[in-house]
Amino acid sequence: MINYLKNIMKAHLKEAINNYPEEKRSCLIHPVSEIDAQIMIEVIELFKKVNNNDAVNILKNWKLYKDDDIAMALLELNTNTVQKVVSSDEPPSNNPADIIRYLSVYGRRIDLYLLIGYDSIEVDLPELGLRYCIRLNPTPDGVKNVPFYSNEVLVFQTEEARDGVLESLDSYMGTYRGAFLG
């Protein structure tokens, strides 16, 4: 069965090569489908909208370089890209590149786009004593759609540490999601 599938795959690849223009067959890298090119065009347009010209320049010639080289260039760019931290005195930006997306808590990055709500709780753990916690996306049992981070608990040793993270969450939600009521 595996050999049968391999032969079918080889036949499809040969057909793709045969359908590729003769004058471009001497290039080292060939596109396999038009949809790959369309996907890259859309990704490039998205990067243009957030003014990330470095990513645009990497992706413009994505088929002229090895996939590994493109992946490493994008990884390096992503690693060296620091999002702008907006102070509470500045009006919120409409530029998606300026929006804070992640919150780092004890080395863990919480994707704030996936956060619907949270609450402050205190838990008395038998071996550790009283711990101060934040419960992410509080969700009752039996719901049809369970959100990401559903009922996940972040545990802090001190009330001050928890309250510092709560302030960051409140600031983010107030700035990017709207004012709190009540």
JOFENGI-V779375 format. One record per run of one state. SS is the DSSP state (H for helix, E for strand, - for the rest). FROM is the first residue (numbers start at 0). LEN is the number of residues. Records with the same first field share a line. If there is no record, write none. Layout:
# JOFENGI-V779375
SS = FROM-LEN / FROM-LEN
This chain:
# JOFENGI-V779375
- = 0-1 / 19-2 / 24-9 / 49-3 / 60-6 / 80-15 / 98-3 / 105-2 / 114-3 / 125-3 / 136-15 / 156-2 / 177-5
H = 1-18 / 21-3 / 33-16 / 52-8 / 66-14 / 95-3 / 111-3 / 158-19
E = 101-4 / 107-4 / 117-8 / 128-8 / 151-5
